[in-house]
Amino acid sequence: MKKLLFSFLLGLVGFQSIAQNEVENDAELSSLKDYFYTCWSLDGFSLSDDSDHVIEGKQSFIVKASENQGRGDMKSPWIKLEDGKVELEVKPTSEIEKTTVYALLLPYDSENKENGESKDYIYLGYSTVEHKGNSATKAVKVKFNYSNKLIGELFKVYLVFIVEGDEGATAVDNLVIQGQYYSDPSAGCLPKGELKDADGDGVADDEDDYPDNKYKAYNNYLTPEGAATLMFEDLWPATGDYDFNDLVLDYSINRVTDASGEIVEVVIDLLPRAAGAGYSNGFGIEFTGISPDQVYKVIGSKIKSNSIHEFMDNGLEAGNEHATIIAFDDVDNVLTHPGGGAVGINTDPNFPMQPVEKMQITMYIKDGDNAKGHIKLDELKMDNFNPFLIVNQKRGVEIHLPGKTPTAHVDKSLFGTKEDNSNGDKEAYYRGKDNGLPWALNVSGSIPYMMNKESITTGYQMFYKWAATGGEAYPDWYEDKEGYRIDKVLLNAK
């Protein structure tokens, strides 16, 4: 019966049951503090290795008599009950007249945030062990039964020992409870996975970003500092005016996962802020490496009835190797032109700023019990994010971030023409012949953008040095530091 049921890991004591359907306490740990770490409560007990007390092994628990009566209270950790009995061994020394053991079950109450114990209890009865004669008493087995209706429920076993005698002590050992250990020492000994798990997904409510939805558990942002900014120059493959305001939008991406760590949905928040172009441009996002067949559906895109795009039944653009969302096929779907001869939308300081509104697109990998694919969190990272501009309703003219590959719809004849230096090498895509300057930018944080016809190198003084060195110099070129910005040429619709 004597088995060591505890392990020490990184300085913390953890409880382990030898059999998955038994929780045992054999008094073999070195101190009462070790039992506290494993979620046992022992009041009025001490440990003794005196041969008069030890029932089995090196030591046993004892409750001493005190002024004719001593008391010891023992509470188990949380246990999911099985079978239907509690067993232990009790041995009074010769000075003890009798020892009475009372047994109760304390139910779990999720409303009790302190320790989870209900004020109600189930009384299992009592058992009395008397000393027989003057010789040493042998250990007596004590057993308490409970109803099979309680199997599978969470309880603490609460044992109260009343020891009567002038002096001496009663030893307790080899406690066996039929059930599974269910306390979490790292969470104040509350039940593991049971604390406020309203949706039953195995994730505690205080750790669950979706406590009322069993299909979703965690938010995982690709932009953890908040929104990031995308800016495009739409005259590719020509350099153009290089003001990078032909489309300006903020974005954030949240990969929502379930309790098993698989992505349920990808939530894309977009805030189109400005469009300095005279073109009717569109905007798309390819998730490189994600197959269109892995996507259940896409909602939230803003598409015209006479769109140049063709779409699959799940809402993705048709004809692509990778999952491709067309967020909007015309900037006029998401921004309103002020009219009156203004140059673009929110890029001409001579005209009032137009209101901007956030839009949200959701790409479902799973929808409840419906699923097309199984994608782990580490299979969709920033490297998979491939946003692009579609220029003036010409599907083959698409502009990506530097080093990002085009979709299957691109007009390959444009590569390597005018100022573009794309040559088929992945890293060379969408880099200019002049020191590899780009046509699209992805910046951490929401930053101001250029007025129309003002080059970004004017507004952001360190931009050219950053781009010309491949990002090695001034990686913080966009920050609001002394000497970095010329504010009079910057605008900032929010």
Phi and psi in degrees as a GROMACS rama.xvg file:
@    title "Ramachandran Plot"
@    xaxis  label "Phi"
@    yaxis  label "Psi"
@TYPE xy
-72.499  111.601  LYS-2
-137.393  139.652  LYS-3
-80.9784  118.37  LEU-4
-110.12  13.9446  LEU-5
-128.758  150.52  PHE-6
-131.476  150.08  SER-7
-105.918  123.158  PHE-8
-130.419  118.723  LEU-9
51.7988  38.4414  LEU-10
83.3143  -5.14804  GLY-11
-105.431  145.329  LEU-12
-92.5801  129.595  VAL-13
-120  147.349  GLY-14
-96.5047  136.315  PHE-15
-132.666  137.175  GLN-16
-97.1476  135.309  SER-17
-61.9684  -50.2031  ILE-18
-103.622  140.941  ALA-19
-65.5251  -21.6262  GLN-20
-106.251  21.6951  ASN-21
-139.816  138.185  GLU-22
-113.912  122.283  VAL-23
-119.954  149.179  GLU-24
-135.519  111.921  ASN-25
-113.74  16.0711  ASP-26
63.7305  24.1499  ALA-27
-97.498  -1.3828  GLU-28
-73.4773  160.586  LEU-29
-78.2116  -23.1569  SER-30
-148.931  160.471  SER-31
-66.0365  -27.7203  LEU-32
-60.8592  -35.3291  LYS-33
-63.4739  -34.2508  ASP-34
-71.9352  -34.6565  TYR-35
-60.1344  -43.4449  PHE-36
-61.271  -28.0151  TYR-37
-99.2831  17.1075  THR-38
79.3974  18.9929  CYS-39
-88.3695  146.518  TRP-40
-115.047  122.933  SER-41
-131.448  108.161  LEU-42
-117.809  124.193  ASP-43
87.2381  6.08868  GLY-44
-105.95  154.354  PHE-45
-138.581  172.143  SER-46
-105.978  139.043  LEU-47
-135.58  139.137  SER-48
-109.933  12.4045  ASP-49
-65.1104  133.751  ASP-50
-61.01  -26.213  SER-51
-68.1229  -21.6024  ASP-52
-103.352  -33.6321  HIS-53
-66.525  125.968  VAL-54
-86.9859  -44.3563  ILE-55
-159.332  147.211  GLU-56
81.8431  -152.028  GLY-57
-86.7444  -27.402  LYS-58
-157.578  166.883  GLN-59
-140.177  162.12  SER-60
-74.424  147.993  PHE-61
-135.848  149.257  ILE-62
-119.641  120.939  VAL-63
-86.9413  148.079  LYS-64
-71.2251  145.556  ALA-65
-147.581  114.672  SER-66
50.8196  54.1478  GLU-67
76.2823  -12.557  ASN-68
-154.608  127.213  GLN-69
-115.256  161.808  GLY-70
-139.615  138.275  ARG-71
-132.403  134.519  GLY-72
-115.524  128.245  ASP-73
-127.644  121.928  MET-74
-115.794  133.637  LYS-75
-78.347  167.568  SER-76
-65.009  176.883  PRO-77
-66.5713  134.663  TRP-78
-133.685  132.684  ILE-79
-87.1408  110.222  LYS-80
-68.1694  146.188  LEU-81
-135.4  168.023  GLU-82
61.5236  -82.2926  ASP-83
141.122  32.9771  GLY-84
-157.372  156.687  LYS-85
-125.791  129.059  VAL-86
-126.577  147.821  GLU-87
-157.337  168.545  LEU-88
-117.535  137.559  GLU-89
-128.527  135.789  VAL-90
-141.335  104.779  LYS-91
-82.1984  147.01  PRO-92
-79.3639  174.22  THR-93
-63.2163  -24.9164  SER-94
-79.5684  -13.6741  GLU-95
-85.6966  129.808  ILE-96
-75.3768  -50.3179  GLU-97
-161.367  158.345  LYS-98
-127.713  127.378  THR-99
-109.474  129.076  THR-100
-110.946  121.332  VAL-101
-104.462  139.087  TYR-102
-124.715  133.54  ALA-103
-136.941  157.69  LEU-104
-113.55  128.538  LEU-105
-102.808  113.801  LEU-106
-71.0907  160.236  PRO-107
-82.4682  133.092  TYR-108
-125.066  108.701  ASP-109
-64.9751  -18.6496  SER-110
-76.4289  -19.8707  GLU-111
-86.168  97.4411  ASN-112
-75.2257  -17.3663  LYS-113
-73.9595  -54.4348  GLU-114
-139.556  -0.872842  ASN-115
79.2322  1.40308  GLY-116
-82.5084  133.306  GLU-117
-76.6075  153.371  SER-118
-75.4821  -19.6449  LYS-119
-81.8652  163.966  ASP-120
-154.249  163.038  TYR-121
-113.306  120.685  ILE-122
-87.3171  123.387  TYR-123
-95.8976  -11.8582  LEU-124
116.191  -167.088  GLY-125
-142.021  163.823  TYR-126
-142.569  137.493  SER-127
-111.318  132.485  THR-128
-115.938  119.072  VAL-129
-106.7  149.973  GLU-130
-76.8198  136.196  HIS-131
-107.8  103.982  LYS-132
74.9618  -165.315  GLY-133
-92.7247  -16.4444  ASN-134
-78.6162  167.416  SER-135
-62.8126  134.323  ALA-136
-80.434  137.863  THR-137
-78.2104  157.092  LYS-138
-63.9163  140.198  ALA-139
-113.142  131.943  VAL-140
-79.6555  131.249  LYS-141
-118.203  135.033  VAL-142
-132.948  139.673  LYS-143
-127.07  132.97  PHE-144
-105.65  150.849  ASN-145
-134.644  162.621  TYR-146
-66.2463  141.961  SER-147
-64.1396  -15.6095  ASN-148
-66.1634  -18.1584  LYS-149
-89.0017  -6.24482  LEU-150
-61.9407  133.182  ILE-151
91.4131  -7.18838  GLY-152
-95.1556  158.449  GLU-153
-92.3914  128.561  LEU-154
-146.755  158.24  PHE-155
-103.032  139.743  LYS-156
-89.0818  123.379  VAL-157
-115.614  115.765  TYR-158
-113.492  130.652  LEU-159
-116.819  126.139  VAL-160
-110.639  120.34  PHE-161
-107.052  116.741  ILE-162
-109.554  122.172  VAL-163
-112.09  130.072  GLU-164
162.477  162.695  GLY-165
-71.3174  -36.749  ASP-166
-156.933  -169.714  GLU-167
89.9963  -170.484  GLY-168
-154.422  161.694  ALA-169
-115.444  129.982  THR-170
-93.006  147.699  ALA-171
-132.392  136.931  VAL-172
-159.546  168.622  ASP-173
52.0552  49.3096  ASN-174
-77.0673  128.661  LEU-175
-129.491  125.043  VAL-176
-119.849  127.995  ILE-177
-76.7203  113.523  GLN-178
158.805  -176.486  GLY-179
-107.561  134.241  GLN-180
-61.944  127.584  TYR-181
-134.066  16.5194  TYR-182
-88.8225  153.828  SER-183
-116.299  99.4097  ASP-184
-58.5265  -27.221  PRO-185
-78.3939  -8.64272  SER-186
-121.628  42.2967  ALA-187
66.6064  24.3205  GLY-188
68.469  14.5716  CYS-189
-70.4361  163.37  LEU-190
-62.358  135.281  PRO-191
-69.2509  132.547  LYS-192
65.0694  0.539566  GLY-193
-106.303  -18.0239  GLU-194
-72.7057  110.296  LEU-195
51.0585  47.3633  LYS-196
-100.298  74.6846  ASP-197
-62.5411  -32.4046  ALA-198
-94.6881  -3.55338  ASP-199
68.8543  26.2364  GLY-200
-92.0837  2.54367  ASP-201
90.1035  0.424207  GLY-202
-111.112  122.502  VAL-203
-59.1673  144.926  ALA-204
-56.3952  -36.2061  ASP-205
-73.7711  -8.51339  ASP-206
-110.586  -8.00333  GLU-207
-96.6084  120.863  ASP-208
-72.7393  -14.1596  ASP-209
-133.465  69.6177  TYR-210
-65.6897  -15.2781  PRO-211
-108.193  12.813  ASP-212
-130.93  109.59  ASN-213
-69.9018  -13.9777  LYS-214
-90.0446  -13.6063  TYR-215
-130.104  145.432  LYS-216
-134.445  -44.4354  ALA-217
-131.508  142.971  TYR-218
-90.8607  138.851  ASN-219
-139.613  99.9156  ASN-220
-87.3941  136.491  TYR-221
-77.5454  -20.1487  LEU-222
-119.195  74.6536  THR-223
-65.4086  -23.0389  PRO-224
-83.5935  0.677039  GLU-225
117.544  -159.291  GLY-226
-68.0042  147.474  ALA-227
-111.829  168.459  ALA-228
-118.807  132.416  THR-229
-109.335  135.779  LEU-230
-135.255  137.186  MET-231
-127.18  146.418  PHE-232
-111.455  119.877  GLU-233
-97.774  8.89569  ASP-234
-94.7335  11.8807  LEU-235
-51.3539  139.824  TRP-236
-85.724  4.04717  PRO-237
-81.2245  158.507  ALA-238
-69.0879  -41.1778  THR-239
74.6021  -162.219  GLY-240
-81.43  -9.10176  ASP-241
58.8711  37.4901  TYR-242
-92.5482  -9.96616  ASP-243
53.0455  37.6229  PHE-244
-125.466  13.6346  ASN-245
-66.7852  -26.6646  ASP-246
-151.048  126.06  LEU-247
-125.721  125.048  VAL-248
-147.085  147.986  LEU-249
-93.2798  151.428  ASP-250
-148.4  155.047  TYR-251
-143.586  149.719  SER-252
-130.321  127.089  ILE-253
-118.987  120.532  ASN-254
-95.4074  105.776  ARG-255
-85.7994  125.728  VAL-256
-114.151  159.119  THR-257
-91.4161  -174.429  ASP-258
-64.2074  -23.2434  ALA-259
-89.1243  -2.07622  SER-260
89.1904  9.22016  GLY-261
-91.8254  145.172  GLU-262
-72.6772  127.236  ILE-263
-91.6754  -46.5812  VAL-264
-152.95  155.829  GLU-265
-115.117  115.249  VAL-266
-102.457  120.275  VAL-267
-113.077  112.92  ILE-268
-95.8478  125.356  ASP-269
-121.259  139.577  LEU-270
-127.585  89.9593  LEU-271
-63.8485  124.148  PRO-272
-110.918  -32.6288  ARG-273
-158.196  152.463  ALA-274
-145.932  98.2398  ALA-275
-85.3653  -0.0668633  GLY-276
-83.3026  157.078  ALA-277
-90.3075  2.25391  GLY-278
-93.9324  160.126  TYR-279
-95.9551  83.2941  SER-280
-89.2033  153.298  ASN-281
-116.533  174.449  GLY-282
-141.392  133.368  PHE-283
-135.419  165.852  GLY-284
-135.638  121.929  ILE-285
-97.8217  135.377  GLU-286
-102.884  92.3869  PHE-287
-60.3599  133.767  THR-288
91.8057  -11.6321  GLY-289
-99.6398  122.182  ILE-290
-74.1868  142.257  SER-291
-56.5073  -28.6479  PRO-292
-71.6885  -13.258  ASP-293
-86.3999  -6.84955  GLN-294
-99.9017  128.242  VAL-295
-77.7657  -49.6517  TYR-296
-165.324  162.367  LYS-297
-127.726  132.273  VAL-298
-129.707  154.364  ILE-299
106.495  -9.23883  GLY-300
-67.617  154.324  SER-301
-117.202  103.601  LYS-302
-124.385  137.261  ILE-303
-73.1113  158.041  LYS-304
-68.0025  -28.5742  SER-305
-106.298  43.2496  ASN-306
-63.3395  148.687  SER-307
-76.2859  -9.48413  ILE-308
-95.8354  150.897  HIS-309
-109.938  143.57  GLU-310
-125.319  148.332  PHE-311
-77.0974  169.158  MET-312
-62.538  -26.5517  ASP-313
-84.8269  0.207874  ASN-314
97.042  -7.70784  GLY-315
-77.9757  156.132  LEU-316
-66.6119  137.183  GLU-317
-78.3606  154.995  ALA-318
86.419  13.5407  GLY-319
-110.888  149.17  ASN-320
-70.7501  -36.5956  GLU-321
-113.026  156.521  HIS-322
-58.7347  119.772  ALA-323
-128.661  120.748  THR-324
-99.4629  131.829  ILE-325
-98.1536  103.158  ILE-326
-65.7863  -47.022  ALA-327
-151.452  142.988  PHE-328
-95.4502  -4.18854  ASP-329
-154.238  127.873  ASP-330
-60.4077  -23.8625  VAL-331
-65.7933  -15.3443  ASP-332
-70.1299  -21.7772  ASN-333
-125.5  -13.5016  VAL-334
-134.735  146.031  LEU-335
-105.972  126.391  THR-336
-74.0743  136.043  HIS-337
-73.0747  -16.6988  PRO-338
73.1371  -168.082  GLY-339
68.4194  20.8146  GLY-340
86.1145  12.7715  GLY-341
-63.8226  144.104  ALA-342
-88.2028  98.0365  VAL-343
78.6287  -169.375  GLY-344
-116.735  118.417  ILE-345
64.0311  26.211  ASN-346
-124.315  -5.27429  THR-347
-109.795  110.736  ASP-348
-67.7571  -8.67661  PRO-349
-82.5871  -2.41862  ASN-350
-128.21  149.711  PHE-351
-65.609  149.567  PRO-352
-66.7907  135.594  MET-353
-85.4449  148.09  GLN-354
-64.1551  147.242  PRO-355
-117.972  144.54  VAL-356
-131.19  137.842  GLU-357
-72.2851  141.896  LYS-358
-122.521  150.972  MET-359
-127.401  129.5  GLN-360
-116.816  134.304  ILE-361
-120.622  124.46  THR-362
-104.245  109.961  MET-363
-87.703  125.255  TYR-364
-90.1677  -38.6512  ILE-365
-128.552  149.373  LYS-366
-136.695  93.6959  ASP-367
66.3429  -127.416  GLY-368
-82.8424  -4.37301  ASP-369
-90.305  133.7  ASN-370
-149.119  139.054  ALA-371
-100.582  -37.2453  LYS-372
-135.458  170.045  GLY-373
-127.252  104.624  HIS-374
-121.527  119.795  ILE-375
-77.1109  159.385  LYS-376
-57.6889  -41.9331  LEU-377
-75.869  0.555484  ASP-378
-92.6941  -4.36396  GLU-379
-135.387  97.6432  LEU-380
-124.117  -172.535  LYS-381
-61.8526  -29.4979  MET-382
-63.9156  -24.4528  ASP-383
-83.5515  -11.544  ASN-384
-82.6416  117.628  PHE-385
-135.864  79.9836  ASN-386
-79.3114  155.049  PRO-387
-156.614  154.308  PHE-388
-97.9941  139.497  LEU-389
-110.164  118.749  ILE-390
-89.6892  119.913  VAL-391
51.3099  43.549  ASN-392
64.6082  22.078  GLN-393
-107.614  103.729  LYS-394
-60.7612  -31.1218  ARG-395
-76.801  -9.88076  GLY-396
-101.995  97.9441  VAL-397
-127.66  141.094  GLU-398
-120.048  123.14  ILE-399
-113.541  170.113  HIS-400
-63.2798  152.251  LEU-401
-60.0023  134.212  PRO-402
85.0229  1.49512  GLY-403
-98.2739  141.543  LYS-404
-81.8556  149.016  THR-405
-77.164  170.266  PRO-406
-82.1415  178.417  THR-407
-68.5164  -13.8656  ALA-408
-91.1412  -2.37748  HIS-409
-66.9677  148.509  VAL-410
-86.1699  99.5349  ASP-411
-65.8081  -18.6533  LYS-412
-67.5062  -16.3076  SER-413
-79.0432  -20.4482  LEU-414
-67.1083  136.4  PHE-415
80.9987  3.78026  GLY-416
-96.7523  162.39  THR-417
48.2699  -119.303  LYS-418
-97.0074  0.296651  GLU-419
-78.5154  139.275  ASP-420
-112.322  16.481  ASN-421
-64.8106  131.987  SER-422
-132.112  15.0945  ASN-423
97.8007  -21.3815  GLY-424
-75.0281  130.787  ASP-425
-53.5132  -46.2847  LYS-426
-68.7308  -16.5052  GLU-427
-90.3599  -10.8215  ALA-428
-58.538  134.589  TYR-429
57.6448  39.6654  TYR-430
-120.006  140.027  ARG-431
-81.2897  161.937  GLY-432
-69.3185  -23.5989  LYS-433
-87.9848  89.2052  ASP-434
59.2117  25.8701  ASN-435
70.0632  25.6688  GLY-436
-63.2998  143.136  LEU-437
-91.4658  175.198  PRO-438
-116.444  -0.524532  TRP-439
-145.326  145.091  ALA-440
-130.471  143.327  LEU-441
-126.303  112.68  ASN-442
-120.823  133.103  VAL-443
-68.1959  127.854  SER-444
91.8887  163.689  GLY-445
-93.9273  116.861  SER-446
-121.353  160.212  ILE-447
-65.0042  162.618  PRO-448
-127.655  175.714  TYR-449
-83.8718  146.914  MET-450
-64.1568  159.253  MET-451
-59.7584  138.641  ASN-452
70.8883  8.17751  LYS-453
-102.419  121.427  GLU-454
-65.5399  145.273  SER-455
-62.3117  -23.9912  ILE-456
-70.7274  -17.9457  THR-457
-80.9024  -47.9873  THR-458
-71.3997  -35.3848  GLY-459
-118.725  99.2217  TYR-460
-64.2432  -24.7465  GLN-461
-99.754  3.45815  MET-462
-61.258  -48.7804  PHE-463
-62.6325  -41.0046  TYR-464
-63.9556  -36.7308  LYS-465
-65.599  -50.0244  TRP-466
-67.5185  -39.8356  ALA-467
-69.0567  -21.7536  ALA-468
-99.9171  13.163  THR-469
67.3997  25.0375  GLY-470
91.8366  1.5188  GLY-471
-76.0841  -41.7313  GLU-472
-90.9762  139.525  ALA-473
50.8152  56.4088  TYR-474
-63.9643  -12.8742  PRO-475
-101.072  27.0384  ASP-476
-54.8  -26.3094  TRP-477
-90.3606  -5.6179  TYR-478
-77.3396  160.473  GLU-479
-90.1974  71.9469  ASP-480
-111.209  161.14  LYS-481
-59.2748  127.051  GLU-482
83.5269  -0.735085  GLY-483
-90.1967  -33.7168  TYR-484
-122.5  151.356  ARG-485
-113.796  97.5606  ILE-486
-63.9606  -27.8413  ASP-487
-67.6854  -14.5135  LYS-488
-107.11  10.6883  VAL-489
-108.756  146.321  LEU-490
-126.392  164.014  LEU-491
-156.445  73.7105  ASN-492
-70.4275  135.631  ALA-493
